[in-house]
């Protein structure tokens, strides 16, 4: 085996290599010292005196780990601007969920923070291809204050999100840059729990924004108008000695002098409000009313004297003045404002648009001559005197309207605006504004209203406003109304006509609860008025009733009820009832009243327990009463009476009506689908306010096969089979096609029968007497032939009625009736049946598709 030999070099100088020895000789020659070098790089210098020794400083070294590759960028470095901030770094040892990443921004100027307000409200962290949004609860922003130079932003990683060792990390957030008094540099640095050694990135500088004019605004820019003036973006700067506040001390008074050339300023201090906002925190403070006073005003400058409050230097000042009067002429006005205080340098204050006292221009304000809307038309849905209806105002807006504006309407004297809602539609853009509130006038101005605008209307747009719940004057004739707006303040008028009321004499009507010969029945007498004033306690008959011989009239006062429809205090059973045989071939009674009744009061007399005579057609005679007269109103529009199948439009919205309830049609295509089987024309009007259709209303949703009925609880119930539908007594002719369920609740269980809901077109048997129903009212069918005709026309299967035979009631508005044996068609409104003539039906939005055949109108008043 070869042995390892240790060779000794022949070129050894004192145990050192030739290279080292030569270096040592040269070193000693230069220093003049005797040295011994031991151990190479970590050598110890020996031989020189302590006073003359040279200290060597090593390169820096790190104890603990740190992040690397720190970057920081901003989308804007302008002071006061909103900026997207992006921090990037590599996490050497990773970051666990629940641990924090801390960004420190050190300012070159003590007490200046990088962000205004509370800093960012959320931070997006991205690492390893995954991102998470950190909410406010896990973000802690500490702003530099006073002499502190650094601000920190600590972001805690949420549960379930962590950063791997060696992974790249990005934090991104939006914040508003602080507004520094001068350009300020910030240096970012990053630490984490696992990488605690501070690592800095490249510094950035926030700049002071370029000076801009002091901002001004007017709530109304018309010449001579009352308006609110706001002046903002103002800084108070003392050019001689920059002070910490305005006024410069608590013992001084600061005065802001406001001038409004050729206009008028209010004199009351309550019309002025002064506030100041810290640009670093965005916190606004209002100067308390107790700390300022106002002198001057009117046509002179207003002096706002502030004491007790000191506005900090660098804060943004705003002044709002309520109720200035604009100059009556001119195309613009330029307010001016100056500042001073009672200190030594008090005259050197500058009102500026930057914190350094530059850019002192106040923006001028444009003014314009008052304008008016154009093309105004005013259309009442009903022109009947005293009718409650809707009015549509159509006009072109000369000037734009915003959500803070309003439209003022005035109608003819005697009109009452009482509702608090309206529909507002911008016809040019096709936009329906959200429901607008209406403030009716008070006192003698009940014919006026103010409509609040809830959106934007462009200048030149055509606008429609439908005002609901308006009551027409009680007298007719040519009338006019007017419209003005906040921005078109000159009122413009338009004419319309209210139909003068007329009256007609109504024949007295006798209605029988049962028309069968020889049976006991209840007789109801209507369309009568008292012929004289009747006093209580008369000893002679005041009202005389005569019926054909053979009619059995009771003599007990309790069988008679006199209802005074004009004044309820006159109602009650008569004091006495006596037999009267003075008219041949008639059985009669004389009634004396128990309560006073005024002359011409409208009356209704009901007699119970009358025995019918033998079969035949008869008339009754009366004394002490006259035939009633009734005001004749214009034919009612479907836009106010809401018949089945009507299309009612308000603005751009169309509803189809079923059971007095409006089902909104969402689109033109759905309207076409419904209109294909509904012959009604579209009419303008207001939408019904009913919260559910009448009980017994039948609907079918367009495009579906199911048929539903509205129960007495307002809920929808579906029929399972055609046999169930017909067996429950419903008329197939009364099913209305609608676009949807209209927000109604679906009930559970079996659908109610027509006997329960008194459905339109149902035929019901009460003890052998048949009735047909429409609008909740029962019409007695006198004979089998009429019954067969009505059953054939309605398609309804007769059913047994529920309870006792129905009494006459008030029929629902919008009921359409066809009288058997004639061509007469009537529509109902307010309990009156209006005869349709010519094109009254079609032009007013009715269709005979849902008409119900009746044997007669009974005691219903007719027009």
C-alpha positions, 0 to 999 in steps of 0.5 A: 500500500502506498503511504501518504507523504507530507511534503515540505516545500522548499519555499517556506519563509517563517512557515508562510507561503511565498505569496503570503510572506511577500504580502506581509513584508510589503504590509510591514514596510508600509505601516512601519509596524511589527505584526504577527498574522494568525488565522487569515481573514479573521486576523488580529492586529498586534503590535501597534499602540491602542491609540493609533489602531484602525477600526474595521466595520463589517458588512451588515448581517441579519438575524431572523428572516425577512420578506424579499422583493418588496414593490409598491405602486399607486394608480394616482399619487395626487393628494386627495385623489382616490388611488388603487394601491398594490403591494407585492413581496415574497414571503420567505417563511410564509404566512399562516391563517390568522397571522398579519401582514404589516405594511408600514409607510414612513413619511418624511414629514412628521404627523402626515398620514398616507391616507385620509379617513379610516383608510381602506375598507377591504383588501384583496390578497392574492398568492399561489393563484388564490385570492381572498377579500379581507373585510374591515374587521381584519384590517387595522389602519393606524395613521401617523399623528403629531410627531409620529412619522410612520403609519401602519396597515395590518391585514390579518389573513382570514381562516382557510387562507395562508401563504406558503413559504417562498410564495409571492404575495400581492395586496391590493386596496383602494384608499383616498390619498391624504391632501398634504400641505406640500409634496410628501415622500413615503417609504413602504416596508413590510413585516410578517410574524414569520418574517419580522425583519423590516424590508423596505421598498421604493419610496413614492411621493404624494403631490399637492393637487393643482389649484382650482377655483373655489366651487360654487353652486345654486339650487335655482339659477333663474333670475330673481329666484330664491335659491340656496348658495353653496361655496366650497373647496375653500382654504383659509391662509394667512400670507403674513404668518401661517397660523394654526387656525382661523381665527388665529387664537381663541380670543380673536374673532374671525370674519368671513365677508360674503358679497353677492353682486346685484342679488340679495343675501339673507340677514338672519344667522339661521340662514347661514351654515359654516362647516370645515372638513379635515382632508386626512380623515374626511371628518366634517365639523359644523360651526355651532350656531352659538359661535357665529353671528351675521350682520349686513345682508340684503343688498349689502355684503353679509359679515359672518363673525366666528368666535369660540370655534377655531377652524384648523389650518389646512381644513376645507371650508364650506358655506351654505346660504339658504334663501339668497335672491338671484339678480333679476337681470344678467346672465351670471353672478360671481360671489366673492368672499374674504377673511380677516380676524382681530389679530395683528396679522388679521388683515393678511388672510387669503381665501384660497382653493389650495392649502398653500394659499393659491388659486383664489378665484371664485367660480361664477354662476350662470343665470337664466331668464325664467322659463315655462313648459310648453305644449301643455294639455290637461285631460280629466278622465271623467268630465262629470261635475263632482266626480272623483277622477284622475287628471293627466297633464302632458307637457314638454319640459324646457329645462331639465328636472332632477330628483330634488325638483317638483311640478306644481299643478293648479286646477279650476276653482272648486276642484279638490286635490286630495290624493297623495300619489301620481304617475310620472312618465318621461315619454321621450325616454320611455321611463316611468319614474318611481311613485311620486308623492303629491302634497295637496294645497291647504286652506283656499288652495285645495285645487293645487298640488305639488308633485315630487319628481323622483328621477331625471327628466332631460330638457326637451323631454315630453312628460305625462303626469297622472294625478289620482283622486281629484274631485271635479267642481260641482258646477260645469263649464269651461275651466283651465289649469296651469303647470309650473316646475322648479326649473320652468317657474313661469306657469303656463295654462291649458283649458278643459271642460267640466260637464254641467250637471243635469237632472232627470225625474225617476219613476218610483220603483216597487221591488218584491223579494218574491213575485209568486202569487199569494206568497208573503213578500217584502216590498221595497219602494225607492225613487221617492222624496218627501213632498213636505216637511213632516213633523213628529207626532202628527195626528193625520197620515203624512205618507199614503201607500196604495196597492192593488186590491188583493194585496195584504198590507200589515198594520203593525208599525214594526213591519214598516221601515222609513229610511231617510237617505238624505238625513239618517235622523229621519229614519225609523219605523213610523209612529202609526199605520192606519188602513186607507180605502179611499181609492177604489180598487186599491188597498192602502195605508197611511203612515205618520212619521216617528222622526222629523223629515225635511221636505225633498229628503230622498226616502226608501220604504220597506214593508215586511209581511205583504201578501201578494195578490193574484198573478198580474202586472200592477202599479202602486200609487202614493201620496205625500211623496214625489218622484225623486230627481237625480243628477245625470252624470257623463257616461262613466269611463272604464278607467274609473269603473274597472269592468272585467276585461278592461285595459286601463293605461296610466303613463306607459303601464297597462293593466287588465281588470278582473273583479275590480283589480288591476293585473299589470301587463309586463310587455307589448307581446303579453298585451297582444296575447291577451288582446287577441281574445279581449275586444276592449279598447285601451283607455286612460285612467288611474289604476284601481286601489283594490288589494284583491279581486271581488270574490267569485272572480274567474281568471286564467293566466295567458298561455296556461289551461288552469282556471282559478276563482277568487275566494271570499278570503281574497286567495286563488283556488284552482279547479281540478276539472271542467266538471268541478267548475260547472258543478260549482255554478260558475259561468264560462263566459266570465273567465278573464285572461290575465298576464299572471297571478298578480301577486295574489296568494294561492289558497289550499283546499277545494275551491268555493262554490258560486253560492258562496262567492255570488259569482257573476253570471251564476244562477241560484235557486232560493226556495223555488225562486231563481236569481242571476248574480252580477257585481254582487247583486241578485236579480230575481227571475220572474218565470221559467222562460226567462230562467232558461234564456239566462241559463243558456246565455251564461252557460252556468249550471243552476245551483241551490243558493246559500242561506235565505233569498238575497235582498237588493244591494249596491251593485259593483262598479263596472258591471255590464248588464243586458236586459232580456227582451231588449237591445239595451246594455247598461254599465254601472257606476255608483249604484246607477245603471248608465244606458250605453248608446252609440259608441259609448261602450267601445270608446269608454273601454267596455266590452260585452264579452262579460255582460250578464243577462238580467230580466230587468234592472229592478229598482236600480236608478238609470241614466 
